[in-house]
Amino acid sequence: MSNKSTSEIKFIIELDENKVPENLSWSAQDGGIEAQNTKAIMVSVWDSKSKETLSIDLWTKDMPVDEMKLFFHQTLVSMASTFKRATNDEKMADTMEDFCDYFAEKLNLKG
């Protein structure tokens, strides 16, 4: 008998009359998260058949631009770290991290 299990991550998107996100929330029971509000979501999935990335990028209309810049920076840092773990390509991961530092510097994100 197999020991397989499943896990679910759920996003709830409340739209205004123009289909612009007003409220976003997400749940991940395995992570202890239930209907947690957020202002932005970026999800990427790999379609191995077509060899392309499909993505969902959403943010609420009240997401502050300064927070969006931080969100992007932290996402890029996370991607560099994930790239290093997934590929073991330290040289390219270091280059990605250098770009993250440059990105933060140009947007005055580091104090």
HUMOUR-V868279 format. One line per field, one symbol per residue. ss: DSSP state (h for helix, s for strand, l for the rest). A space follows every 50 residues. Layout:
BEGIN
ss->???
END
This chain:
BEGIN
ss->llllllllssssssslllllsssssssshhhlsssssslsssssssslll lsssssssslllllhhhhhhhhhhhhhhhhhhhhhhhllhhhhhhhhhhh hhhhhhlllll
END
